[in-house]
């Protein structure tokens, strides 16, 4: 593709060199530069692409996008000066792959909790309705039946547009994707055209990155601010920041809720460990998900489907037959009658939601025993709060490792222990080895008790000192149950 063709709608301040050069690829990682590449120098969290501008020229880059021109310009390389190279990367990546987001209906899901479940349910629903569908999620990326491993909640602009182009070429009518707050701030979704946006909720998380809760809210809101008048903006009106998301959006404003007046309403009639009976817009439907938080997720999916012009009866019928995302309130039962629950809950609010649901489902003298850790190199402020919330709803809590990454697991556990109320210390145990923590929880449980393994959900690894080791919470839980 000729360079000038890649610059459609791209705000370039200055050009040094020819716009007639042939571009073979677009990248922002200097290690991926090959002959004919267009390299975009992005200022990232860990490094600045501008440090590699001279290097990429020697590697064969035909053009370079920068926010600051280097002192020495290499002969034969075209330099493009811009104000925001991260934003421009999204636009150029879109142009390079033919702006695939305009060739299907792309729906983004954002919020602290529920993104993966909502996006996965939408994928499963539309697949069930007979459409060819794409999915971009924390758990996996999918193009129809083809599964592509996910490395980020929201891929980088180049990978994202490449995946969307593959979806279009394979006949996808829809794509449902998670939109993380990091992705919004880092301009990973720049240039994409969305048919709709869904807001689930917003609670304490990612303050290590955003610094303040206000910044976190603004990041989520920016996604809705960029929707055009052809898109819908669907928000959880029961969330205290739900209405904020609709301010300034050009999209068609729609709401859903269980408590407030809303365009789409639901009520939980019955709830069990294997599902719940909901009333949605006056019609009853049995779904295979559990808990009030999942009632919101189901309602968001229903609302989005209706806004995408699907038939109500077909949608409700399909919702009664599909399942949610892996590692989200998955239940495992032991031969002794212990109920195990594996869930990805890794924020105070998510842990509270899951435990509140378990509280509502338990009967009589059933104990709730929770295994909980916090990830390393992430928001440290939520660690004591996580322990405090777990103890509020559990009879016993075992504090353990999650993904310690480069941190000392014992130091993370110590920070969690700071949130333990004095009168709850006798109900708390600290075991740094996650496998042993799960085994201990199961051995503490009696028939009928409920064991929650929280934090990792679908993940099949544990990251320690930069190395990923195989670890699967569900697998460990089943192995321990089989030993009893």
C-alpha positions in Angstrom: 0.0 0.0 0.0 1.3 3.5 -0.8 2.0 5.7 2.2 -0.3 8.5 1.2 -3.2 6.1 1.1 -2.5 5.2 4.7 -2.9 8.8 5.8 -6.6 9.2 5.1 -8.0 11.3 8.0 -4.7 11.1 9.8 -3.7 14.5 11.3 -0.1 14.9 10.1 1.7 18.2 11.1 4.8 17.8 8.9 6.2 15.4 6.3 9.9 14.9 5.6 10.4 12.7 2.6 8.2 11.0 -0.1 4.6 10.0 0.4 4.8 7.7 -2.6 6.8 4.9 -0.9 5.3 1.4 -0.7 4.4 0.2 2.9 4.5 -3.5 3.5 3.6 -3.5 7.2 2.7 -1.3 10.2 4.2 -1.8 13.6 5.1 0.0 16.8 7.6 -2.6 18.2 11.1 -2.0 16.7 11.7 -5.8 16.9 9.0 -6.3 14.2 10.5 -3.9 11.7 11.3 -5.4 8.3 11.9 -3.9 4.9 9.1 -1.5 3.9 7.6 -1.2 7.4 6.0 1.9 8.7 7.1 2.3 12.3 5.0 4.3 14.7 7.0 5.6 17.7 4.6 5.4 20.7 5.4 6.6 24.2 4.4 3.5 26.2 4.3 2.6 29.9 7.6 0.9 30.0 9.5 2.4 27.1 9.4 5.1 24.5 9.4 4.1 20.8 11.3 7.3 20.0 14.4 5.7 21.4 14.4 3.3 18.5 13.8 5.7 15.6 17.4 5.6 14.3 17.5 1.8 14.8 14.4 1.1 12.7 15.7 3.1 9.8 18.7 0.8 9.6 16.4 -2.2 9.8 14.6 -1.2 6.6 11.7 1.0 7.8 10.3 3.0 4.9 8.5 5.5 7.1 8.4 6.6 10.7 5.7 8.4 12.7 7.0 10.5 15.5 5.9 13.2 17.9 9.4 14.8 17.7 11.6 14.7 14.7 15.1 13.3 15.3 18.1 15.6 14.8 19.5 13.5 11.9 17.1 12.3 9.3 18.1 9.2 7.5 18.1 9.3 3.7 15.4 7.2 2.1 13.1 7.2 5.2 10.0 9.3 5.3 9.3 11.0 8.6 5.7 12.0 9.7 5.4 14.4 12.6 2.1 14.2 14.6 0.8 15.3 18.0 -0.3 11.9 19.3 1.4 8.9 17.8 -0.7 6.4 19.8 -3.9 7.9 18.3 -2.4 8.0 14.9 -1.4 4.3 15.2 -5.0 3.3 15.5 -6.0 5.4 12.4 -3.2 4.0 10.3 -3.7 0.4 11.4 -7.4 0.8 10.4 -6.5 2.2 7.0 -3.9 -0.5 6.4 -6.5 -3.2 7.0 -9.3 -1.5 5.1 -11.1 -0.2 8.2 -12.8 -3.5 9.0 -14.9 -2.1 11.9 -17.1 -0.5 9.2 -17.8 -3.8 7.5 -19.4 -5.5 10.5 -21.4 -4.5 13.6 -18.8 -4.0 16.4 -20.2 -3.7 19.9 -17.9 -2.8 22.8 -18.4 -3.7 26.5 -16.7 -1.7 29.2 -16.9 -1.6 33.0 -15.0 -3.0 36.0 -16.8 -6.3 36.3 -18.9 -8.3 33.8 -17.1 -7.4 30.6 -16.0 -10.9 29.8 -19.4 -12.4 30.7 -21.4 -9.9 28.7 -19.2 -10.1 25.6 -19.1 -14.0 25.8 -22.9 -14.2 26.3 -23.4 -11.9 23.3 -21.1 -14.1 21.2 -22.9 -17.3 22.3 -26.3 -15.7 21.8 -25.7 -14.5 18.2 -23.9 -17.7 17.3 -27.0 -19.6 18.6 -29.2 -17.3 16.5 -27.3 -18.4 13.4 -24.9 -15.6 12.7 -21.2 -15.8 12.1 -19.7 -13.9 15.0 -16.3 -12.7 16.4 -15.2 -12.3 20.0 -12.4 -10.3 21.6 -12.2 -11.0 25.3 -9.9 -11.5 28.3 -10.4 -15.3 28.0 -10.0 -15.8 24.3 -10.5 -14.3 20.9 -12.8 -16.2 18.5 -13.7 -16.1 14.8 -16.7 -18.4 14.6 -15.4 -21.8 15.9 -11.7 -20.8 15.5 -10.1 -19.9 18.9 -7.2 -17.5 19.0 -5.4 -17.1 22.4 -5.9 -13.7 24.1 -2.9 -11.9 25.5 -4.7 -8.6 26.5 -8.3 -7.7 27.4 -8.1 -5.4 24.4 -5.4 -6.0 21.7 -3.1 -3.3 20.4 -4.4 -1.4 17.3 -2.5 -3.4 14.7 -3.5 -6.8 16.1 -7.0 -5.6 16.7 -7.6 -4.4 13.1 -5.9 -7.5 11.7 -8.3 -9.7 13.7 -11.3 -7.6 12.6 -10.2 -7.9 9.0 -10.0 -11.7 9.4 -13.5 -11.7 10.9 -14.9 -9.7 7.9 -13.2 -12.0 5.4 -14.6 -15.1 7.2 -18.1 -13.7 7.0 -18.7 -12.3 10.5 -21.8 -10.2 10.8 -21.0 -9.1 14.4 -18.1 -8.8 16.7 -18.4 -8.3 20.5 -15.3 -7.0 22.3 -14.2 -6.0 25.8 -13.0 -2.5 26.0 -10.7 -2.0 29.0 -10.0 1.4 30.5 -6.3 1.0 29.7 -7.2 0.5 26.0 -9.2 3.7 25.9 -6.4 5.8 27.5 -3.7 4.1 25.4 -5.8 4.8 22.2 -6.0 1.1 21.3 -9.5 1.6 19.9 -8.7 4.8 18.0 -10.4 4.9 14.6 -12.8 2.0 15.2 -16.5 2.4 14.4 -18.8 0.9 17.0 -22.4 -0.1 16.4 -22.9 0.1 20.1 -21.4 0.4 23.6 -22.4 -1.3 26.8 -21.5 -0.1 30.4 -21.7 -2.7 33.1 -20.5 -1.0 36.3 -17.5 0.8 37.8 -15.9 0.0 41.1 -12.4 0.2 42.7 -9.8 -1.2 40.4 -6.7 -0.2 38.3 -5.8 2.8 40.4 -2.2 1.8 40.0 -2.6 2.9 36.4 -5.2 5.6 36.5 -4.1 7.1 39.9 -7.5 8.4 40.9 -11.0 7.0 40.7 -12.1 10.1 38.8 -9.6 9.4 36.1 -10.8 5.8 35.9 -14.4 7.0 35.4 -13.3 9.5 32.7 -11.5 6.7 30.9 -14.7 4.6 30.7 -16.7 7.7 29.7 -14.4 8.5 26.9 -15.4 5.3 25.1 -19.0 6.6 25.0 -18.0 10.1 24.1 -16.6 8.8 20.9 -19.7 6.8 19.8 -21.4 8.3 16.7 -25.1 9.0 16.2 -25.7 5.6 14.5 -24.6 3.7 17.6 -26.4 2.8 20.7 -25.1 3.6 24.2 -26.5 1.2 26.8 -25.8 1.8 30.4 -26.5 0.2 33.8 -28.7 2.9 35.3 -28.6 1.2 38.8 -24.8 2.0 38.9 -24.3 5.4 40.5 -22.0 6.4 37.5 -24.2 4.7 34.9 -25.9 8.0 33.9 -22.5 9.7 33.6 -21.5 7.5 30.7 -24.4 8.9 28.6 -23.4 12.5 29.1 -22.0 14.0 25.9 -22.5 10.8 23.8 -23.9 11.1 20.3 -25.2 7.5 20.5 -28.8 6.6 21.2 -29.1 6.6 25.0 -30.6 3.5 26.5 -30.7 2.1 30.0 -31.1 -1.2 31.8 -31.7 -2.0 35.5 -33.2 -4.2 38.2 -34.1 -1.3 40.6 -34.6 1.9 38.7 -36.9 2.9 35.9 -35.1 1.8 32.7 -35.7 0.9 29.0 -34.9 -2.8 29.8 -36.1 -4.2 33.2 -35.5 -7.5 35.0 -36.4 -9.1 38.3 -34.9 -12.2 39.9 -37.8 -14.6 40.8 -35.8 -17.7 41.9 -32.1 -18.5 42.3 -30.2 -21.8 42.6 -26.7 -23.0 42.2 -27.5 -24.2 38.7 -29.3 -21.2 37.5 -32.1 -18.6 38.1 -35.5 -17.7 36.9 -35.7 -14.1 35.7 -38.6 -11.9 34.6 -37.3 -9.7 31.7 -39.6 -7.0 30.4 -42.6 -9.0 31.8 -41.6 -12.4 30.4 -40.1 -15.3 32.5 -37.0 -17.0 31.4 -34.7 -19.6 33.1 -31.0 -18.9 32.6 -27.9 -21.0 33.5 -26.2 -18.2 35.3 -26.5 -17.4 39.0 -26.6 -14.2 41.1 -27.8 -10.6 40.9 -24.7 -9.5 39.2 -25.4 -12.0 36.4 -29.0 -10.8 36.2 -27.5 -7.5 35.2 -25.2 -9.2 32.7 -28.1 -11.1 31.1 -30.2 -8.0 31.0 -27.4 -6.0 29.3 -27.1 -8.8 26.7 -30.9 -8.9 26.2 -31.0 -5.1 25.7 -28.1 -5.1 23.3 -29.7 -7.8 21.2 -33.0 -5.9 21.0 -31.1 -2.8 20.0 -29.4 -4.9 17.3 -33.0 -5.6 16.0 -33.3 -9.2 17.1 -36.7 -10.8 17.8 -37.6 -10.8 21.5 -38.9 -14.4 21.7 -35.9 -15.8 19.8 -33.5 -13.8 22.1 -35.2 -15.0 25.3 -35.3 -18.6 24.1 -31.6 -18.5 23.2 -30.7 -16.9 26.6 -32.3 -19.9 28.3 -30.0 -22.3 26.5 -26.6 -20.6 26.4 -23.8 -20.5 29.0 -21.5 -17.8 30.1 -17.7 -17.3 30.2 -15.2 -19.9 31.6 -14.2 -19.3 35.2 -17.2 -17.2 36.1 -19.2 -18.8 39.0 -18.3 -22.3 37.8 -19.5 -24.9 40.2 -17.9 -28.2 41.0 -19.5 -30.7 43.5 -17.6 -33.3 45.5 -18.7 -36.9 46.3 -19.1 -35.7 49.9 -21.5 -33.0 48.9 -19.2 -30.0 49.1 -20.0 -27.3 46.6 -16.9 -25.6 45.0 -17.2 -22.3 43.1 -14.4 -21.0 40.9 -14.7 -17.3 40.0 -12.5 -14.7 38.4 -13.5 -12.1 41.1 -10.4 -10.0 41.7 -11.8 -6.7 42.9 -13.5 -5.9 46.2 -16.9 -5.4 44.5 -16.6 -8.6 42.5 -15.7 -10.6 45.6 -18.7 -9.1 47.4 -21.0 -9.8 44.5 -20.0 -13.5 44.4 -20.1 -14.0 48.2 -23.5 -12.2 48.5 -24.9 -14.6 45.9 -23.5 -17.6 47.8 -24.9 -16.2 51.0 -28.3 -16.1 49.4 -28.1 -19.6 48.0 -26.8 -21.4 51.1 -29.2 -23.1 53.5 -29.0 -23.9 57.2 -25.6 -24.3 58.7 -23.5 -24.5 55.5 -20.1 -22.8 55.9 -18.6 -20.5 53.3 -14.8 -21.0 53.0 -13.1 -18.6 50.7 -9.6 -18.9 49.1 -8.4 -15.4 48.0 -5.2 -13.8 46.7 -4.2 -10.5 45.1 -2.0 -10.1 42.0 1.5 -8.7 42.2 2.6 -5.5 40.4 -1.0 -4.3 40.4 -3.2 -1.9 42.4 -2.0 -2.4 46.0 -4.7 -0.2 47.6 -7.4 -2.9 47.1 -5.5 -5.6 48.9 -6.7 -5.0 52.5 -10.2 -4.2 51.2 -10.3 -7.6 49.4 -9.6 -9.4 52.7 -12.0 -7.3 54.6 -14.9 -8.0 52.1 -14.1 -11.8 52.0 -14.3 -12.0 55.8 -17.5 -10.1 55.9 -19.3 -12.8 54.0 -17.3 -15.9 54.8 -17.0 -18.2 57.8 -13.3 -18.9 57.1 -10.9 -17.2 54.7 -7.6 -18.5 53.5 -5.3 -15.8 52.1 -2.9 -17.0 49.5 -1.0 -16.1 46.3 -2.7 -15.1 43.0 -0.1 -14.1 40.4 2.6 -12.6 42.5 4.6 -11.7 39.3 7.7 -9.9 40.5 6.6 -9.2 44.1 7.2 -11.3 47.2 4.0 -13.4 47.8 4.5 -13.0 51.6 4.6 -9.2 51.2 1.3 -9.2 49.3 -0.3 -11.5 51.9 0.9 -9.1 54.6 -0.8 -6.2 52.9 -4.0 -8.2 52.6 -3.8 -9.1 56.3 -3.9 -5.4 57.2 -7.6 -5.5 56.3 -8.6 -8.3 58.7 -10.8 -7.0 61.6 -9.5 -8.0 65.0 -12.5 -10.2 65.7 -12.0 -12.1 62.5 -8.4 -13.1 62.8 -9.3 -16.5 64.3 -11.2 -17.3 61.1 -8.3 -16.4 58.8 -5.4 -18.5 57.6 -2.5 -17.5 55.4 -1.0 -20.1 53.1 1.3 -18.7 50.4 1.2 -21.9 48.2 -2.1 -21.6 46.2 -2.4 -25.4 45.7 -2.0 -26.0 49.4 -4.5 -23.3 50.2 -7.1 -24.9 48.0 -6.4 -28.3 49.5 -6.7 -26.8 53.0 -10.0 -25.1 52.2 -11.5 -28.4 51.0 -10.3 -30.3 54.1 -11.8 -27.7 56.3 -15.2 -28.1 54.5 -17.9 -30.5 55.7 -20.6 -32.0 53.5 -22.9 -29.2 52.3 -20.3 -26.5 52.8 -19.4 -24.1 50.0 -15.7 -23.4 49.0 -15.1 -20.3 46.8 -11.8 -20.1 44.9 -11.6 -16.5 43.8 -9.2 -14.4 41.7 -8.0 -16.5 38.7 -11.1 -18.0 37.2 -10.3 -19.0 33.6 -6.5 -18.6 33.9 -4.4 -21.7 33.4 -1.2 -20.4 34.8 0.4 -18.8 37.8 3.0 -16.1 37.1 6.0 -16.1 39.5 9.1 -13.9 38.9 8.1 -13.4 35.3 7.7 -17.2 34.6 4.2 -18.7 34.0 3.7 -22.1 35.5 0.6 -24.3 34.7 -2.1 -23.7 37.3 -5.8 -24.2 37.0 -8.1 -23.4 40.0 -10.8 -25.7 38.7 -8.4 -28.5 38.0 -6.9 -28.2 41.5 -10.3 -28.1 43.1 -11.4 -31.3 41.2 -8.2 -33.1 42.1 -8.6 -32.4 45.8 -12.3 -33.4 45.7 -11.3 -36.7 44.0 -8.7 -37.4 46.7 -11.3 -37.1 49.5 
